[in-house]
């Protein structure tokens, strides 16, 4: 029954992709699937929908919460992972905090939440962190995806570049942003022991981009291109 459900889900997502024109990208889905299946990767992607529960993350002018967009994009990414047969763990699949919610202060609860995410990453064999977030700035004009990476793990930079290039070349041709090292403000990257990236998918402070992030079709597209970049990285790791 589970296999049947996954098959139906795959057909639905493929249909959506065709409808959106995603099948016209440089590396189409079938080629990517064939390459991936031949490579037999054993990595497990830790898919982290940033924030959750009482921590809403950034709040847009119209009340849109970052935590909700993060979760929607991770949900779409999960479907593509199912299609491609990628092993993954969702840190959260609903609007919850994953830390100890019985702690007294918000600061303590937020710290517990981030430590729990960090523990999941580092106790999973051959793990890769893919953390999904949204950007926010005081000036509305800024837009575009930007990928941050863990400086402490060399392959993280390659992973970040693969994802950034995939999104920009296929979806955001005017995006001139470059990948960037994660500093102390991004705990999961600054303290990383495994290949780790954080994808700021767009700026919630930009009205045009916020409308896109709230659009199902656009979220499906950006989710696919994030996964496409990840697959390119995985394939590059298999080259002898």
N, C-alpha and C positions, 0 to 999 in steps of 0.2 A: 504493500500500500504506500509506503514512504517513497519507494522508487518511482511509483506511478505519479505521485504528487510532484516530485522533483521534475519528472519529464514534462508534465503539463505546465509547470512553472517555467521551464526552459522554453517551451514553445511560445508561451505568452511574451516572454522577454525578447525572444528572437523576432517575433512579429512586431513588437514595439520598435525594435532597432531598425527593421526594414522600413517601417512607416516613417521613421525620423531620418532616414537616409544614412544611418551609421554604417551600413554595409559598403559605402563608397569610400571609406578611408583607405589609406595606403596599404595597411595590412588588414585584410578583412578577417571576419570572425573565424571562418573555417580554416584559414591558413594558421591563425594563432592557435586554435584548438589542436590542430594536427601537430604543430611544433611542440606545444606544451605536452601533449600526451606521449610523444616520443621521448621526452626528456626525463620523465618520472621523478619529479621533484619531491622532496620529503619535507619541505618547509611548512610551517604552520603560521599563517598570518594572524596576528592579533589585531582585530578590527575594533578600533576605539572611537566610539561616538562621543566626542568631547562634552563635558558637563553632564547635566541630568539631575532630576529631583529638585531640591531647593536651589541648586546652582544652575541658573538659567543661561549663564554666559552673557554674551552681548545682547542688548535689546535695541531693536530698530525703532525708527521714529513712529512706525505704525503698530508697535507692540510685538512684532515678530521676535521670537526668542531663538537665540543661536542653538540651544540644545535640541530644538525641534527639527531644524534644518539638518543638523548633524546626523540625527537619527534617521531621517528620511533618506539621506544620501548613503548612509551605511546600509540601510535596508536594500537599496538598489544594488550596491556593491556586492552584498551577500548573494543576491540572485545571480550575478555574473560569476561569482566564485563557484556557485553550485554548477553552473553551466560548464565552466572550465575544469571542474574537478579539483579546485584548490582547497587544501585543508585550511580551516580558519576557526577562530574562536571570537565570538562577539562579546565584548566586555559588557555591553548592555543592549537589550533589544526593546526596552521600554523606558518610560520616563522615571528613572530611579537614580539614586546615588548608590554607588557600589561599595561605599565605605561603611563604617560603624555609625549608624544614625542615632545611637543612644548616647553619644558623647555630648557633653554639656554645651560647648560653644560652636558657632558656625566655623570658626577657624580650625578647631579640632576635627570637625566632621569633614571639612574640605581636605585637610591633611590626610585623614584616614582614607578618603576616596582616592587620592592620587597614589598613596602608598599601596593600596590594594591593586590598582591598575599596574603599577610597577612590579608587584609580586607576580601577577598573572603572566606578564611578559617574560620574566626571568626564571620562572619555574616551568615554562613550556619549552620542550626540546626543539632546537632549530627554528626558533621563533623569529618573526619579523614584525615590527610595529608599524601599523598604518593608522595614524590618528587623524580624525577628520574634525576640522574646526572652520569657523568663519571669522573674517576680519572686521574691524570697526575702526573708524578714524573720525576726527573732529571736522575734517574737510571732506565734502561730498564727492569731489572730482575723482578721487582715487578708486581704482577698480582692478580686477584681475586676480587670478590664482597665483599663489606663491608657496613653494614647498620649502620647509625648513628640515634640516637633517642633523643627526648626532655626529658631532666632530670626533668623538671618542672611538667610533667604529668606522673604519675606512670605507667600507662598502656602502654606507649610508648616503654618502655624497653621490655615488653613481645611481642609487635608487631614486634619490630626489631629482636628479637631472632627467632620468628616464620618464618620470611622472610629469615633471614640468614641461618637457619637450612634447610629450604626447598631448597634453591638454592645450598647450599654446598652438602647436602646428595644426591641430584639427578643429579647435573650437574657439580659440581666442587669438586670432592672428595679429591683433594690435597690442597684445600683452608683451611688454618689454622687461618684465620683472625677471630677476635671476634668483636661483636657489640661494639659501642663506643658512649659515650655521645657527643652531639653536643655542641661545645663551642661558644664563642661570634662571631666567624667568620661565623657561620651559623645562620643568623638572624631568620629565620623561626622556627628553633628548639629552640634556646636560649630563645626566647620570646613566645614560644608556650603556648596556653591555651587549646588546644585540643590534643588528641593523634596524635603524629607526628613523621614521620621517613623520612630520606633521604637515598636513595639507590645509592651508588656509584657502578654501575654495573660492571665496569672493568677499567683497566688502558690503556688509549690511548697511553701511552708512551711505552707500551710493544707491539712489532710488531705482535707477535702471537695472543695476545688477541685483538688487534685492528682489525686484519683480521676477528676474530670471531664476533666482534661487528658490523662489516660491512656486515655480512652474514645474510640473511633473516631467514634461518632456525634456526641459533643460537639465534637470537633476539626473535623469536617465542618461543623457549624453555625457555629462561630466563624470558620472560614475563609471561609465564604460571606458572613457579615456584614461581615468586614473588606473583602472584595472589593466588596461592595455599597456600602460607604462610599467606597471608592476611586472607584468608578464615579460616585457622586454628585458627588464633587470634580471629576472629569474633565468631567462635563456642565456643572457650574457655570463651568468655565473657558471653555466654548464660548459662553456667553451674551454677546450683544453689547449 
